[in-house]
Amino acid sequence: MRYFLGIDVGSSKTHALIANEEGRCIGFGQAGGGNHQGVGYERLTEVLQKSFEGASQMSGVAKNQIVGAGFGVAGYDFPSEREAHLQTVSHLGLSCPMEIVNDGANGLISGTSNGIGVNVTAGSGTNCRGRGNNGKEGRIVGNGITFGEYGGAIEIVYRAMQFVNYAWIKRTPPTKLTQIFLEATGAKDEPDLMEGLSHDHYHLFPYFAVEIMNAAREGDPSALEVIRWSGEELGWLAVSVARQIEMEDEEVEIVQSGSVFKAGELIIAPMRDVIRKHVPKAKMIRLDGPPVVGPLMLGMQMAGIDPYPMRTRLIATAKELVR
């Protein structure tokens, strides 16, 4: 029996899966975030080892039994970072063929029917990757506000904060967002909030986005505008990458992955409107199953196995292990 490994390294968590050649996931391990931009390569090494050890112990599969491995790593953004990431992965002691990709490719690999299309990730931040029928690859920078790439939870939070300020300076009507930010930061009132943020006494975090989405569901106009804006921005990411891979006039699959899409139609509808206008034949797909299935399938490909006939089973058995 041959075995395959996939590890999804995120900014907040790391997941590892081991599967057999029958397409059944049999081992799962997890650790904290490993994006080297935030925690360094030493911490990345630690989370890779911890997550792999968990999957190895659950499955009973040792490292010398792994015949193919794939890694989807947050923060692996440019070719210049490849050698450092390969060296970090080498500490696992694997002797099999392996590949490392940016974690934005995870949903592209496991969410599409054949690895061709576009994946839009909206979690704490945002990312978008694509691959065309012609072999071309597309991407965004993936580093958020600096490059005008919006739609992740932290961008939602910053945009909502702007509406709190607009209400305070009387540019717009009062909003439920104000109370959300006061409670989340512990500020006593709006002036204290503004001063505290200006002096770094208070800080904004991606998880604030949950309450912003709830305010939108309750009909708060400012919250609704923030979520609509976010959806449109995510749509533009998909359109941009579809153009890069020259599939804007084809029936391209566009995968939605990440926790932000839990907002449902509030965010999906404006995203869909932008995509349909510019990529009219696009098929939008919500990612089914944990993102770690993507690097696992990549690991199977590295061993010369076509994982797509087993994709349904891989996803189903991964769901049983990843809670």
Phi and psi restraints in degrees (value plus and minus 20) as a CYANA .aco file:
   2 ARG   PHI    -120.4   -80.4
   2 ARG   PSI     130.5   170.5
   3 TYR   PHI    -150.7  -110.7
   3 TYR   PSI     130.5   170.5
   4 PHE   PHI    -151.6  -111.6
   4 PHE   PSI     129.5   169.5
   5 LEU   PHI    -142.7  -102.7
   5 LEU   PSI     118.8   158.8
   6 GLY   PHI    -154.3  -114.3
   6 GLY   PSI     115.7   155.7
   7 ILE   PHI    -149.8  -109.8
   7 ILE   PSI     107.0   147.0
   8 ASP   PHI    -126.2   -86.2
   8 ASP   PSI      90.3   130.3
   9 VAL   PHI    -120.1   -80.1
   9 VAL   PSI      93.9   133.9
  10 GLY   PHI    -128.1   -88.1
  10 GLY   PSI    -199.2  -159.2
  11 SER   PHI     -97.8   -57.8
  11 SER   PSI     -43.9    -3.9
  12 SER   PHI    -133.8   -93.8
  12 SER   PSI     -42.6    -2.6
  13 LYS   PHI    -174.4  -134.4
  13 LYS   PSI     139.7   179.7
  14 THR   PHI    -150.2  -110.2
  14 THR   PSI     111.1   151.1
  15 HIS   PHI    -141.6  -101.6
  15 HIS   PSI     121.0   161.0
  16 ALA   PHI    -146.4  -106.4
  16 ALA   PSI     120.1   160.1
  17 LEU   PHI    -151.0  -111.0
  17 LEU   PSI     121.0   161.0
  18 ILE   PHI    -140.0  -100.0
  18 ILE   PSI     114.2   154.2
  19 ALA   PHI    -150.9  -110.9
  19 ALA   PSI     139.0   179.0
  20 ASN   PHI    -119.6   -79.6
  20 ASN   PSI     156.6   196.6
  21 GLU   PHI     -91.9   -51.9
  21 GLU   PSI     -26.4    13.6
  22 GLU   PHI    -108.3   -68.3
  22 GLU   PSI     -21.5    18.5
  23 GLY   PHI      65.9   105.9
  23 GLY   PSI       1.3    41.3
  24 ARG   PHI    -126.6   -86.6
  24 ARG   PSI     106.8   146.8
  25 CYS   PHI     -98.4   -58.4
  25 CYS   PSI     108.2   148.2
  26 ILE   PHI    -145.3  -105.3
  26 ILE   PSI     -26.7    13.3
  27 GLY   PHI    -165.8  -125.8
  27 GLY   PSI     116.9   156.9
  28 PHE   PHI    -156.7  -116.7
  28 PHE   PSI     118.0   158.0
  29 GLY   PHI    -160.8  -120.8
  29 GLY   PSI     137.8   177.8
  30 GLN   PHI    -165.5  -125.5
  30 GLN   PSI     138.1   178.1
  31 ALA   PHI    -174.6  -134.6
  31 ALA   PSI    -195.6  -155.6
  32 GLY   PHI     -99.3   -59.3
  32 GLY   PSI    -191.5  -151.5
  33 GLY   PHI     -87.5   -47.5
  33 GLY   PSI     130.0   170.0
  34 GLY   PHI    -155.7  -115.7
  34 GLY   PSI      -2.9    37.1
  35 ASN   PHI     -83.6   -43.6
  35 ASN   PSI      96.5   136.5
  36 HIS   PHI     -81.8   -41.8
  36 HIS   PSI     -43.3    -3.3
  37 GLN   PHI     -85.6   -45.6
  37 GLN   PSI     -46.3    -6.3
  38 GLY   PHI    -124.5   -84.5
  38 GLY   PSI     -51.9   -11.9
  39 VAL   PHI    -141.9  -101.9
  39 VAL   PSI     -28.4    11.6
  40 GLY   PHI      67.3   107.3
  40 GLY   PSI     145.6   185.6
  41 TYR   PHI     -92.3   -52.3
  41 TYR   PSI     -49.4    -9.4
  42 GLU   PHI     -84.1   -44.1
  42 GLU   PSI     -63.0   -23.0
  43 ARG   PHI     -87.7   -47.7
  43 ARG   PSI     -57.6   -17.6
  44 LEU   PHI     -78.2   -38.2
  44 LEU   PSI     -63.8   -23.8
  45 THR   PHI     -78.0   -38.0
  45 THR   PSI     -62.5   -22.5
  46 GLU   PHI     -85.1   -45.1
  46 GLU   PSI     -64.3   -24.3
  47 VAL   PHI     -92.0   -52.0
  47 VAL   PSI     -53.0   -13.0
  48 LEU   PHI     -81.3   -41.3
  48 LEU   PSI     -67.0   -27.0
  49 GLN   PHI     -85.9   -45.9
  49 GLN   PSI     -64.4   -24.4
  50 LYS   PHI     -84.3   -44.3
  50 LYS   PSI     -65.0   -25.0
  51 SER   PHI     -87.2   -47.2
  51 SER   PSI     -60.4   -20.4
  52 PHE   PHI     -84.5   -44.5
  52 PHE   PSI     -62.5   -22.5
  53 GLU   PHI     -80.3   -40.3
  53 GLU   PSI     -59.0   -19.0
  54 GLY   PHI     -83.2   -43.2
  54 GLY   PSI     -64.9   -24.9
  55 ALA   PHI     -87.0   -47.0
  55 ALA   PSI     -57.6   -17.6
  56 SER   PHI     -85.4   -45.4
  56 SER   PSI     -64.0   -24.0
  57 GLN   PHI     -85.4   -45.4
  57 GLN   PSI     -62.4   -22.4
  58 MET   PHI     -84.7   -44.7
  58 MET   PSI     -60.5   -20.5
  59 SER   PHI    -106.1   -66.1
  59 SER   PSI     -42.8    -2.8
  60 GLY   PHI      55.8    95.8
  60 GLY   PSI      -4.4    35.6
  61 VAL   PHI    -120.0   -80.0
  61 VAL   PSI     106.1   146.1
  62 ALA   PHI    -107.7   -67.7
  62 ALA   PSI     144.0   184.0
  63 LYS   PHI     -80.3   -40.3
  63 LYS   PSI     -51.7   -11.7
  64 ASN   PHI     -96.9   -56.9
  64 ASN   PSI     -24.1    15.9
  65 GLN   PHI    -115.8   -75.8
  65 GLN   PSI     -29.3    10.7
  66 ILE   PHI     -97.5   -57.5
  66 ILE   PSI     105.7   145.7
  67 VAL   PHI    -126.9   -86.9
  67 VAL   PSI     -26.2    13.8
  68 GLY   PHI    -183.8  -143.8
  68 GLY   PSI     117.1   157.1
  69 ALA   PHI    -157.6  -117.6
  69 ALA   PSI     122.2   162.2
  70 GLY   PHI    -149.4  -109.4
  70 GLY   PSI     125.6   165.6
  71 PHE   PHI    -152.9  -112.9
  71 PHE   PSI     103.7   143.7
  72 GLY   PHI    -127.8   -87.8
  72 GLY   PSI      91.9   131.9
  73 VAL   PHI    -141.3  -101.3
  73 VAL   PSI     100.0   140.0
  74 ALA   PHI     -85.2   -45.2
  74 ALA   PSI     116.4   156.4
  75 GLY   PHI      72.4   112.4
  75 GLY   PSI     -30.2     9.8
  76 TYR   PHI    -108.4   -68.4
  76 TYR   PSI      67.0   107.0
  77 ASP   PHI    -125.3   -85.3
  77 ASP   PSI     -44.6    -4.6
  78 PHE   PHI    -157.0  -117.0
  78 PHE   PSI     131.2   171.2
  79 PRO   PHI     -74.9   -34.9
  79 PRO   PSI     -50.0   -10.0
  80 SER   PHI     -83.9   -43.9
  80 SER   PSI     -37.6     2.4
  81 GLU   PHI    -113.1   -73.1
  81 GLU   PSI     -22.3    17.7
  82 ARG   PHI     -83.4   -43.4
  82 ARG   PSI     -67.3   -27.3
  83 GLU   PHI     -81.7   -41.7
  83 GLU   PSI     -62.0   -22.0
  84 ALA   PHI     -84.5   -44.5
  84 ALA   PSI     -57.0   -17.0
  85 HIS   PHI     -91.3   -51.3
  85 HIS   PSI     -60.1   -20.1
  86 LEU   PHI     -81.7   -41.7
  86 LEU   PSI     -60.7   -20.7
  87 GLN   PHI     -84.7   -44.7
  87 GLN   PSI     -58.1   -18.1
  88 THR   PHI     -84.8   -44.8
  88 THR   PSI     -65.2   -25.2
  89 VAL   PHI     -84.8   -44.8
  89 VAL   PSI     -49.7    -9.7
  90 SER   PHI     -81.3   -41.3
  90 SER   PSI     -42.0    -2.0
  91 HIS   PHI     -86.9   -46.9
  91 HIS   PSI     -35.1     4.9
  92 LEU   PHI     -91.9   -51.9
  92 LEU   PSI     -40.5    -0.5
  93 GLY   PHI      57.0    97.0
  93 GLY   PSI       3.9    43.9
  94 LEU   PHI     -98.1   -58.1
  94 LEU   PSI     127.4   167.4
  95 SER   PHI    -135.9   -95.9
  95 SER   PSI      -9.5    30.5
  96 CYS   PHI    -115.8   -75.8
  96 CYS   PSI     146.9   186.9
  97 PRO   PHI     -82.6   -42.6
  97 PRO   PSI     122.9   162.9
  98 MET   PHI    -170.3  -130.3
  98 MET   PSI     142.6   182.6
  99 GLU   PHI    -164.9  -124.9
  99 GLU   PSI     128.3   168.3
 100 ILE   PHI    -139.6   -99.6
 100 ILE   PSI     112.3   152.3
 101 VAL   PHI    -153.6  -113.6
 101 VAL   PSI     143.8   183.8
 102 ASN   PHI     -84.7   -44.7
 102 ASN   PSI     125.6   165.6
 103 ASP   PHI     -85.8   -45.8
 103 ASP   PSI     -32.3     7.7
 104 GLY   PHI     -85.4   -45.4
 104 GLY   PSI     -36.9     3.1
 105 ALA   PHI    -104.9   -64.9
 105 ALA   PSI     -30.5     9.5
 106 ASN   PHI     -76.3   -36.3
 106 ASN   PSI     -72.7   -32.7
 107 GLY   PHI     -89.2   -49.2
 107 GLY   PSI     -47.2    -7.2
 108 LEU   PHI     -84.9   -44.9
 108 LEU   PSI     -62.1   -22.1
 109 ILE   PHI     -91.0   -51.0
 109 ILE   PSI     -68.4   -28.4
 110 SER   PHI    -113.6   -73.6
 110 SER   PSI     -38.4     1.6
 111 GLY   PHI    -110.5   -70.5
 111 GLY   PSI     -44.1    -4.1
 112 THR   PHI    -111.5   -71.5
 112 THR   PSI     145.7   185.7
 113 SER   PHI     -97.7   -57.7
 113 SER   PSI     -38.7     1.3
 114 ASN   PHI    -170.1  -130.1
 114 ASN   PSI      -3.2    36.8
 115 GLY   PHI      62.4   102.4
 115 GLY   PSI     -14.6    25.4
 116 ILE   PHI    -129.9   -89.9
 116 ILE   PSI     110.3   150.3
 117 GLY   PHI     123.2   163.2
 117 GLY   PSI    -171.3  -131.3
 118 VAL   PHI    -153.8  -113.8
 118 VAL   PSI     117.5   157.5
 119 ASN   PHI    -138.5   -98.5
 119 ASN   PSI     106.5   146.5
 120 VAL   PHI    -128.5   -88.5
 120 VAL   PSI      97.6   137.6
 121 THR   PHI    -124.5   -84.5
 121 THR   PSI     108.7   148.7
 122 ALA   PHI    -153.7  -113.7
 122 ALA   PSI      75.2   115.2
 123 GLY   PHI    -139.0   -99.0
 123 GLY   PSI    -143.6  -103.6
 124 SER   PHI     -80.6   -40.6
 124 SER   PSI     -62.2   -22.2
 125 GLY   PHI    -140.4  -100.4
 125 GLY   PSI    -174.8  -134.8
 126 THR   PHI    -159.5  -119.5
 126 THR   PSI     133.0   173.0
 127 ASN   PHI    -172.7  -132.7
 127 ASN   PSI     141.2   181.2
 128 CYS   PHI    -176.6  -136.6
 128 CYS   PSI     107.6   147.6
 129 ARG   PHI    -155.7  -115.7
 129 ARG   PSI     132.8   172.8
 130 GLY   PHI    -170.6  -130.6
 130 GLY   PSI     139.5   179.5
 131 ARG   PHI    -161.3  -121.3
 131 ARG   PSI     113.0   153.0
 132 GLY   PHI    -119.1   -79.1
 132 GLY   PSI     148.0   188.0
 133 ASN   PHI     -79.6   -39.6
 133 ASN   PSI     -45.3    -5.3
 134 ASN   PHI    -106.8   -66.8
 134 ASN   PSI     -16.7    23.3
 135 GLY   PHI      67.7   107.7
 135 GLY   PSI     -28.0    12.0
 136 LYS   PHI     -89.1   -49.1
 136 LYS   PSI     125.3   165.3
 137 GLU   PHI    -131.7   -91.7
 137 GLU   PSI     123.5   163.5
 138 GLY   PHI    -145.0  -105.0
 138 GLY   PSI     135.4   175.4
 139 ARG   PHI    -182.2  -142.2
 139 ARG   PSI     145.2   185.2
 140 ILE   PHI    -128.2   -88.2
 140 ILE   PSI     154.7   194.7
 141 VAL   PHI     -85.2   -45.2
 141 VAL   PSI     -64.6   -24.6
 142 GLY   PHI      67.7   107.7
 142 GLY   PSI      -3.8    36.2
 143 ASN   PHI    -139.1   -99.1
 143 ASN   PSI       8.1    48.1
 144 GLY   PHI      48.6    88.6
 144 GLY   PSI    -152.8  -112.8
 145 ILE   PHI     -78.0   -38.0
 145 ILE   PSI     -58.1   -18.1
 146 THR   PHI     -74.8   -34.8
 146 THR   PSI     -55.5   -15.5
 147 PHE   PHI    -127.9   -87.9
 147 PHE   PSI      -7.8    32.2
 148 GLY   PHI      49.5    89.5
 148 GLY   PSI      11.2    51.2
 149 GLU   PHI    -129.7   -89.7
 149 GLU   PSI      88.5   128.5
 150 TYR   PHI    -139.2   -99.2
 150 TYR   PSI     147.8   187.8
 151 GLY   PHI     108.1   148.1
 151 GLY   PSI     -35.8     4.2
 152 GLY   PHI     -99.0   -59.0
 152 GLY   PSI     154.5   194.5
 153 ALA   PHI     -80.9   -40.9
 153 ALA   PSI     -60.2   -20.2
 154 ILE   PHI     -88.6   -48.6
 154 ILE   PSI     -53.9   -13.9
 155 GLU   PHI     -89.4   -49.4
 155 GLU   PSI     -55.7   -15.7
 156 ILE   PHI     -80.9   -40.9
 156 ILE   PSI     -63.3   -23.3
 157 VAL   PHI     -84.3   -44.3
 157 VAL   PSI     -65.4   -25.4
 158 TYR   PHI     -84.9   -44.9
 158 TYR   PSI     -59.6   -19.6
 159 ARG   PHI     -86.2   -46.2
 159 ARG   PSI     -60.2   -20.2
 160 ALA   PHI     -84.6   -44.6
 160 ALA   PSI     -56.3   -16.3
 161 MET   PHI     -82.5   -42.5
 161 MET   PSI     -54.7   -14.7
 162 GLN   PHI     -82.5   -42.5
 162 GLN   PSI     -58.2   -18.2
 163 PHE   PHI     -91.2   -51.2
 163 PHE   PSI     -50.8   -10.8
 164 VAL   PHI     -82.7   -42.7
 164 VAL   PSI     -62.8   -22.8
 165 ASN   PHI     -86.5   -46.5
 165 ASN   PSI     -61.2   -21.2
 166 TYR   PHI     -77.6   -37.6
 166 TYR   PSI     -61.0   -21.0
 167 ALA   PHI     -86.8   -46.8
 167 ALA   PSI     -58.4   -18.4
 168 TRP   PHI     -86.5   -46.5
 168 TRP   PSI     -59.6   -19.6
 169 ILE   PHI    -107.6   -67.6
 169 ILE   PSI     -14.3    25.7
 170 LYS   PHI      50.5    90.5
 170 LYS   PSI       4.5    44.5
 171 ARG   PHI     -95.6   -55.6
 171 ARG   PSI     -55.9   -15.9
 172 THR   PHI    -151.3  -111.3
 172 THR   PSI     146.1   186.1
 173 PRO   PHI     -85.2   -45.2
 173 PRO   PSI     146.0   186.0
 174 PRO   PHI     -76.6   -36.6
 174 PRO   PSI     132.7   172.7
 175 THR   PHI    -160.1  -120.1
 175 THR   PSI     129.2   169.2
 176 LYS   PHI     -83.4   -43.4
 176 LYS   PSI     -39.2     0.8
 177 LEU   PHI     -81.0   -41.0
 177 LEU   PSI     -51.1   -11.1
 178 THR   PHI     -78.8   -38.8
 178 THR   PSI     -69.5   -29.5
 179 GLN   PHI     -85.2   -45.2
 179 GLN   PSI     -54.7   -14.7
 180 ILE   PHI     -79.8   -39.8
 180 ILE   PSI     -65.4   -25.4
 181 PHE   PHI     -94.2   -54.2
 181 PHE   PSI     -53.2   -13.2
 182 LEU   PHI     -83.4   -43.4
 182 LEU   PSI     -65.5   -25.5
 183 GLU   PHI     -89.1   -49.1
 183 GLU   PSI     -58.6   -18.6
 184 ALA   PHI     -88.9   -48.9
 184 ALA   PSI     -54.4   -14.4
 185 THR   PHI    -115.9   -75.9
 185 THR   PSI     -41.2    -1.2
 186 GLY   PHI      65.9   105.9
 186 GLY   PSI     -10.1    29.9
 187 ALA   PHI     -88.6   -48.6
 187 ALA   PSI     127.3   167.3
 188 LYS   PHI    -102.9   -62.9
 188 LYS   PSI     -46.7    -6.7
 189 ASP   PHI    -183.8  -143.8
 189 ASP   PSI    -199.5  -159.5
 190 GLU   PHI     -81.2   -41.2
 190 GLU   PSI     -67.9   -27.9
 191 PRO   PHI     -78.1   -38.1
 191 PRO   PSI     -59.1   -19.1
 192 ASP   PHI     -86.0   -46.0
 192 ASP   PSI     -58.2   -18.2
 193 LEU   PHI     -83.2   -43.2
 193 LEU   PSI     -67.4   -27.4
 194 MET   PHI     -84.7   -44.7
 194 MET   PSI     -62.1   -22.1
 195 GLU   PHI     -87.3   -47.3
 195 GLU   PSI     -62.7   -22.7
 196 GLY   PHI     -83.7   -43.7
 196 GLY   PSI     -59.8   -19.8
 197 LEU   PHI     -89.3   -49.3
 197 LEU   PSI     -58.5   -18.5
 198 SER   PHI     -84.1   -44.1
 198 SER   PSI     -52.8   -12.8
 199 HIS   PHI    -124.1   -84.1
 199 HIS   PSI      -8.7    31.3
 200 ASP   PHI      42.1    82.1
 200 ASP   PSI       7.5    47.5
 201 HIS   PHI    -102.3   -62.3
 201 HIS   PSI     -50.3   -10.3
 202 TYR   PHI    -135.7   -95.7
 202 TYR   PSI     134.5   174.5
 203 HIS   PHI    -156.1  -116.1
 203 HIS   PSI     132.2   172.2
 204 LEU   PHI    -123.6   -83.6
 204 LEU   PSI     117.4   157.4
 205 PHE   PHI    -148.8  -108.8
 205 PHE   PSI     131.7   171.7
 206 PRO   PHI     -76.9   -36.9
 206 PRO   PSI     -53.1   -13.1
 207 TYR   PHI     -86.9   -46.9
 207 TYR   PSI     -34.5     5.5
 208 PHE   PHI     -78.9   -38.9
 208 PHE   PSI     -44.0    -4.0
 209 ALA   PHI     -80.6   -40.6
 209 ALA   PSI     -47.3    -7.3
 210 VAL   PHI     -79.9   -39.9
 210 VAL   PSI     -66.8   -26.8
 211 GLU   PHI     -92.1   -52.1
 211 GLU   PSI     -49.2    -9.2
 212 ILE   PHI     -84.6   -44.6
 212 ILE   PSI     -62.2   -22.2
 213 MET   PHI     -83.2   -43.2
 213 MET   PSI     -60.4   -20.4
 214 ASN   PHI     -82.8   -42.8
 214 ASN   PSI     -59.4   -19.4
 215 ALA   PHI     -84.7   -44.7
 215 ALA   PSI     -56.1   -16.1
 216 ALA   PHI     -85.6   -45.6
 216 ALA   PSI     -61.4   -21.4
 217 ARG   PHI     -82.5   -42.5
 217 ARG   PSI     -50.4   -10.4
 218 GLU   PHI    -102.9   -62.9
 218 GLU   PSI     -22.2    17.8
 219 GLY   PHI      74.2   114.2
 219 GLY   PSI     -10.2    29.8
 220 ASP   PHI     -82.9   -42.9
 220 ASP   PSI     102.7   142.7
 221 PRO   PHI     -78.3   -38.3
 221 PRO   PSI     -61.4   -21.4
 222 SER   PHI     -87.5   -47.5
 222 SER   PSI     -62.8   -22.8
 223 ALA   PHI     -83.7   -43.7
 223 ALA   PSI     -60.8   -20.8
 224 LEU   PHI     -81.0   -41.0
 224 LEU   PSI     -60.6   -20.6
 225 GLU   PHI     -86.0   -46.0
 225 GLU   PSI     -58.9   -18.9
 226 VAL   PHI     -82.6   -42.6
 226 VAL   PSI     -66.0   -26.0
 227 ILE   PHI     -89.8   -49.8
 227 ILE   PSI     -57.4   -17.4
 228 ARG   PHI     -81.7   -41.7
 228 ARG   PSI     -66.2   -26.2
 229 TRP   PHI     -78.1   -38.1
 229 TRP   PSI     -64.0   -24.0
 230 SER   PHI     -81.1   -41.1
 230 SER   PSI     -64.9   -24.9
 231 GLY   PHI     -81.5   -41.5
 231 GLY   PSI     -62.1   -22.1
 232 GLU   PHI     -83.8   -43.8
 232 GLU   PSI     -60.7   -20.7
 233 GLU   PHI     -84.0   -44.0
 233 GLU   PSI     -60.2   -20.2
 234 LEU   PHI     -84.6   -44.6
 234 LEU   PSI     -56.7   -16.7
 235 GLY   PHI     -81.7   -41.7
 235 GLY   PSI     -60.9   -20.9
 236 TRP   PHI     -86.1   -46.1
 236 TRP   PSI     -53.3   -13.3
 237 LEU   PHI     -81.9   -41.9
 237 LEU   PSI     -65.1   -25.1
 238 ALA   PHI     -82.8   -42.8
 238 ALA   PSI     -64.0   -24.0
 239 VAL   PHI     -81.4   -41.4
 239 VAL   PSI     -64.7   -24.7
 240 SER   PHI     -80.3   -40.3
 240 SER   PSI     -65.2   -25.2
 241 VAL   PHI     -92.5   -52.5
 241 VAL   PSI     -55.5   -15.5
 242 ALA   PHI     -79.8   -39.8
 242 ALA   PSI     -58.6   -18.6
 243 ARG   PHI     -86.1   -46.1
 243 ARG   PSI     -59.9   -19.9
 244 GLN   PHI     -81.9   -41.9
 244 GLN   PSI     -57.4   -17.4
 245 ILE   PHI    -113.0   -73.0
 245 ILE   PSI     -12.1    27.9
 246 GLU   PHI      38.9    78.9
 246 GLU   PSI      24.9    64.9
 247 MET   PHI    -144.2  -104.2
 247 MET   PSI      -1.2    38.8
 248 GLU   PHI     -88.4   -48.4
 248 GLU   PSI     -37.3     2.7
 249 ASP   PHI    -127.9   -87.9
 249 ASP   PSI      -8.4    31.6
 250 GLU   PHI    -134.9   -94.9
 250 GLU   PSI     152.4   192.4
 251 GLU   PHI    -101.9   -61.9
 251 GLU   PSI      50.4    90.4
 252 VAL   PHI    -102.6   -62.6
 252 VAL   PSI     118.4   158.4
 253 GLU   PHI    -104.4   -64.4
 253 GLU   PSI     109.0   149.0
 254 ILE   PHI    -139.5   -99.5
 254 ILE   PSI      93.7   133.7
 255 VAL   PHI    -113.3   -73.3
 255 VAL   PSI     117.5   157.5
 256 GLN   PHI    -127.9   -87.9
 256 GLN   PSI      97.7   137.7
 257 SER   PHI    -151.2  -111.2
 257 SER   PSI     127.3   167.3
 258 GLY   PHI      97.1   137.1
 258 GLY   PSI     137.4   177.4
 259 SER   PHI     -87.4   -47.4
 259 SER   PSI     -44.2    -4.2
 260 VAL   PHI     -81.2   -41.2
 260 VAL   PSI     -49.9    -9.9
 261 PHE   PHI     -92.0   -52.0
 261 PHE   PSI     -24.4    15.6
 262 LYS   PHI     -85.6   -45.6
 262 LYS   PSI     -34.3     5.7
 263 ALA   PHI     -86.2   -46.2
 263 ALA   PSI     -35.1     4.9
 264 GLY   PHI      51.3    91.3
 264 GLY   PSI    -163.8  -123.8
 265 GLU   PHI     -81.8   -41.8
 265 GLU   PSI     -43.2    -3.2
 266 LEU   PHI     -75.6   -35.6
 266 LEU   PSI     -57.4   -17.4
 267 ILE   PHI    -123.9   -83.9
 267 ILE   PSI     -49.4    -9.4
 268 ILE   PHI     -92.6   -52.6
 268 ILE   PSI     -58.3   -18.3
 269 ALA   PHI     -80.6   -40.6
 269 ALA   PSI     -70.5   -30.5
 270 PRO   PHI     -86.3   -46.3
 270 PRO   PSI     -51.2   -11.2
 271 MET   PHI     -83.9   -43.9
 271 MET   PSI     -64.5   -24.5
 272 ARG   PHI     -82.2   -42.2
 272 ARG   PSI     -60.5   -20.5
 273 ASP   PHI     -80.0   -40.0
 273 ASP   PSI     -63.5   -23.5
 274 VAL   PHI     -86.3   -46.3
 274 VAL   PSI     -64.4   -24.4
 275 ILE   PHI     -84.3   -44.3
 275 ILE   PSI     -65.8   -25.8
 276 ARG   PHI     -83.9   -43.9
 276 ARG   PSI     -50.6   -10.6
 277 LYS   PHI     -89.0   -49.0
 277 LYS   PSI     -56.3   -16.3
 278 HIS   PHI    -130.5   -90.5
 278 HIS   PSI     -40.8    -0.8
 279 VAL   PHI    -152.7  -112.7
 279 VAL   PSI      52.4    92.4
 280 PRO   PHI     -82.4   -42.4
 280 PRO   PSI     -44.3    -4.3
 281 LYS   PHI    -115.8   -75.8
 281 LYS   PSI     -12.4    27.6
 282 ALA   PHI     -83.1   -43.1
 282 ALA   PSI     126.8   166.8
 283 LYS   PHI    -135.1   -95.1
 283 LYS   PSI      94.6   134.6
 284 MET   PHI    -108.5   -68.5
 284 MET   PSI     114.2   154.2
 285 ILE   PHI    -151.7  -111.7
 285 ILE   PSI     110.1   150.1
 286 ARG   PHI    -103.8   -63.8
 286 ARG   PSI     110.1   150.1
 287 LEU   PHI     -78.6   -38.6
 287 LEU   PSI     107.3   147.3
 288 ASP   PHI    -125.3   -85.3
 288 ASP   PSI      96.3   136.3
 289 GLY   PHI      82.4   122.4
 289 GLY   PSI     144.9   184.9
 290 PRO   PHI     -87.9   -47.9
 290 PRO   PSI     124.0   164.0
 291 PRO   PHI     -78.6   -38.6
 291 PRO   PSI     -44.7    -4.7
 292 VAL   PHI     -83.3   -43.3
 292 VAL   PSI     -37.0     3.0
 293 VAL   PHI     -82.5   -42.5
 293 VAL   PSI     -49.5    -9.5
 294 GLY   PHI     -79.8   -39.8
 294 GLY   PSI     -77.7   -37.7
 295 PRO   PHI     -83.3   -43.3
 295 PRO   PSI     -49.6    -9.6
 296 LEU   PHI     -81.8   -41.8
 296 LEU   PSI     -65.7   -25.7
 297 MET   PHI     -84.3   -44.3
 297 MET   PSI     -55.1   -15.1
 298 LEU   PHI     -82.2   -42.2
 298 LEU   PSI     -60.9   -20.9
 299 GLY   PHI     -81.8   -41.8
 299 GLY   PSI     -57.9   -17.9
 300 MET   PHI     -85.4   -45.4
 300 MET   PSI     -60.5   -20.5
 301 GLN   PHI     -82.5   -42.5
 301 GLN   PSI     -57.5   -17.5
 302 MET   PHI     -84.4   -44.4
 302 MET   PSI     -44.4    -4.4
 303 ALA   PHI    -111.9   -71.9
 303 ALA   PSI     -14.1    25.9
 304 GLY   PHI      64.8   104.8
 304 GLY   PSI      -3.2    36.8
 305 ILE   PHI    -125.0   -85.0
 305 ILE   PSI     114.3   154.3
 306 ASP   PHI    -102.5   -62.5
 306 ASP   PSI      90.9   130.9
 307 PRO   PHI    -101.8   -61.8
 307 PRO   PSI     -32.4     7.6
 308 TYR   PHI     -86.9   -46.9
 308 TYR   PSI     -54.8   -14.8
 309 PRO   PHI     -82.3   -42.3
 309 PRO   PSI     -41.1    -1.1
 310 MET   PHI    -124.4   -84.4
 310 MET   PSI     -14.6    25.4
 311 ARG   PHI     -77.6   -37.6
 311 ARG   PSI     -64.9   -24.9
 312 THR   PHI     -80.3   -40.3
 312 THR   PSI     -62.7   -22.7
 313 ARG   PHI     -91.4   -51.4
 313 ARG   PSI     -58.7   -18.7
 314 LEU   PHI     -79.0   -39.0
 314 LEU   PSI     -64.9   -24.9
 315 ILE   PHI     -86.0   -46.0
 315 ILE   PSI     -64.9   -24.9
 316 ALA   PHI     -82.7   -42.7
 316 ALA   PSI     -64.8   -24.8
 317 THR   PHI     -95.2   -55.2
 317 THR   PSI     -47.9    -7.9
 318 ALA   PHI     -85.5   -45.5
 318 ALA   PSI     -60.2   -20.2
 319 LYS   PHI     -79.7   -39.7
 319 LYS   PSI     -53.0   -13.0
 320 GLU   PHI     -88.0   -48.0
 320 GLU   PSI     -47.5    -7.5
 321 LEU   PHI    -117.4   -77.4
 321 LEU   PSI     -55.5   -15.5
 322 VAL   PHI    -115.6   -75.6
 322 VAL   PSI      91.3   131.3
